[in-house]
């Protein structure tokens, strides 16, 4: 009798679960795509899976972009996500390099503190973070959000990159030092490029998490001109449900999903291989 992954019953169960999970993921996405091309009457009266009637309402996209300041929300999220990801990568890489390549008193304890912080939900620190940012005059600023997002991404980045840096041969550093290179030159010109697979994986994960983050953006920013995309969509939904503008709301959701879907589709292999390699090493 076959056992394990070669068991036909096991393979059938695994495929069934994967198919079921795929349907659960695709269902809301497909429903949103169809709803973005309908007017209010079609959304409310027809079945959810009915095809949009001609003419297709492509104007829903331009309407939500201009009328509800969706372009501003989109730009805020793009700027905050880009700077937060770059800062998080820089801090994660430098910290992981020091912890992996240098031995000093308390290095293991410091690494354990970083890793253990991954188990603490960020929501537990909302109140002290709010008062800290308020004391620093960073409440209701993009800079405050960038700093919070960057710091929250540090533990995971350090965990993955430390594994990469530990496996790099020390002969590269020794040869560079003999040629007169400084510590900064060795790191930025030799070690950092070698850790590129891990940097790509962490960068993409940070982009996905920061782009979709809602709670911190709601707590630390109350100026509508500085809302990120998730917060802006929540405000739009609150307004549109009284105006019954479901088509434009679906169109806004589609616009917010496009960057994430494209990014993940292009780099899904790098995400999986980079994180797995860094964790195993």
RARAWO-V647289 format. One record per residue. N is the residue number from 1. RES is the residue in one letter. SS is DSSP state (H for helix, E for strand, C for the rest). BURIAL is # if it has 16 or more other ideal C-beta (glycine too) atoms within 10 Angstrom, else .. Layout:
n->{N:N}
res->{RES:RES}
ss->{SS:SS}
burial->{BURIAL:BURIAL}
//
This chain:
n->{1:2:3:4:5:6:7:8:9:10:11:12:13:14:15:16:17:18:19:20:21:22:23:24:25:26:27:28:29:30:31:32:33:34:35:36:37:38:39:40:41:42:43:44:45:46:47:48:49:50:51:52:53:54:55:56:57:58:59:60:61:62:63:64:65:66:67:68:69:70:71:72:73:74:75:76:77:78:79:80:81:82:83:84:85:86:87:88:89:90:91:92:93:94:95:96:97:98:99:100:101:102:103:104:105:106:107:108:109:110:111:112:113:114:115:116:117:118:119:120:121:122:123:124:125:126:127:128:129:130:131:132:133:134:135:136:137:138:139:140:141:142:143:144:145:146:147:148:149:150:151:152:153:154:155:156:157:158:159:160:161:162:163:164:165:166:167:168:169:170:171:172:173:174:175:176:177:178:179:180:181:182:183:184:185:186:187:188:189:190:191:192:193:194:195:196:197:198:199:200:201:202:203:204:205:206:207:208:209:210:211:212:213:214:215:216:217:218:219:220:221:222:223:224:225:226:227:228:229:230:231:232:233:234:235:236:237:238:239:240:241:242:243:244:245:246:247:248:249:250:251:252:253:254:255:256:257:258:259:260:261:262:263:264:265:266:267:268:269:270:271:272:273:274:275:276:277:278:279:280:281}
res->{X:X:X:X:X:X:X:X:X:X:X:X:X:X:X:X:X:X:X:X:X:X:X:X:X:X:X:X:X:X:X:X:X:X:X:X:X:X:X:X:X:X:X:X:X:X:X:X:X:X:X:X:X:X:X:X:X:X:X:X:X:X:X:X:X:X:X:X:X:X:X:X:X:X:X:X:X:X:X:X:X:X:X:X:X:X:X:X:X:X:X:X:X:X:X:X:X:X:X:X:X:X:X:X:X:X:X:X:X:X:X:X:X:X:X:X:X:X:X:X:X:X:X:X:X:X:X:X:X:X:X:X:X:X:X:X:X:X:X:X:X:X:X:X:X:X:X:X:X:X:X:X:X:X:X:X:X:X:X:X:X:X:X:X:X:X:X:X:X:X:X:X:X:X:X:X:X:X:X:X:X:X:X:X:X:X:X:X:X:X:X:X:X:X:X:X:X:X:X:X:X:X:X:X:X:X:X:X:X:X:X:X:X:X:X:X:X:X:X:X:X:X:X:X:X:X:X:X:X:X:X:X:X:X:X:X:X:X:X:X:X:X:X:X:X:X:X:X:X:X:X:X:X:X:X:X:X:X:X:X:X:X:X:X:X:X:X:X:X:X:X:X:X:X:X:X:X:X:X:X:X}
ss->{C:C:C:H:H:H:C:H:H:H:H:H:H:H:H:H:H:H:H:H:H:H:H:H:H:H:H:H:H:H:H:H:H:H:H:C:C:C:C:H:H:H:H:H:H:C:C:C:C:C:C:C:C:C:C:C:C:C:H:H:H:H:H:H:H:H:H:C:C:H:H:H:H:H:H:H:H:H:H:H:H:H:H:H:H:H:H:H:H:H:H:H:H:H:H:H:H:H:H:H:H:C:C:C:C:C:H:H:H:H:H:H:H:H:H:H:H:H:H:C:C:H:H:H:H:H:H:H:H:H:H:H:H:H:H:C:C:C:C:C:C:H:H:H:H:H:H:H:H:H:H:H:C:H:H:H:H:H:H:H:H:H:H:H:H:H:H:C:C:H:H:H:H:H:H:H:H:H:C:C:C:C:H:H:H:H:H:H:H:H:H:H:H:H:C:H:H:H:H:H:H:H:H:H:H:H:H:H:H:H:H:H:C:C:H:H:H:H:H:H:C:C:C:H:H:H:C:C:H:H:H:H:H:H:H:H:H:H:H:H:H:H:H:C:C:H:H:H:H:H:H:H:H:H:H:H:H:H:H:H:H:H:H:H:H:H:H:H:H:H:H:H:H:H:H:H:H:H:H:H:C}
burial->{.:.:.:.:.:.:.:.:.:.:.:.:.:.:.:.:.:.:.:.:.:.:.:.:.:.:.:.:.:.:.:#:.:#:#:#:#:#:#:.:.:#:#:.:.:.:.:.:.:.:.:#:.:.:.:.:#:.:.:#:#:.:#:#:#:.:.:#:#:#:.:#:#:#:.:#:#:.:.:#:#:.:#:#:#:.:#:#:#:.:#:#:#:#:#:#:#:#:#:#:#:.:.:.:.:.:.:.:.:.:#:.:.:#:.:.:#:.:.:.:.:.:.:.:#:#:.:.:#:#:.:.:#:.:.:.:.:#:#:.:#:#:.:#:#:#:#:#:#:#:#:#:#:#:#:#:#:#:#:#:#:#:#:#:#:.:.:#:.:.:.:.:#:.:.:#:.:.:.:.:.:.:.:.:.:#:#:.:.:.:#:#:.:.:#:.:#:#:#:#:#:#:#:#:#:#:#:#:#:#:#:.:#:.:.:#:#:#:#:#:#:.:.:.:.:#:#:#:#:#:#:#:#:.:#:#:.:.:.:#:.:.:.:.:#:#:#:#:#:#:#:#:#:#:#:#:.:.:#:.:.:.:#:.:.:.:#:.:.:#:#:.:.:#:#:.:#:#:.:.:.}
//
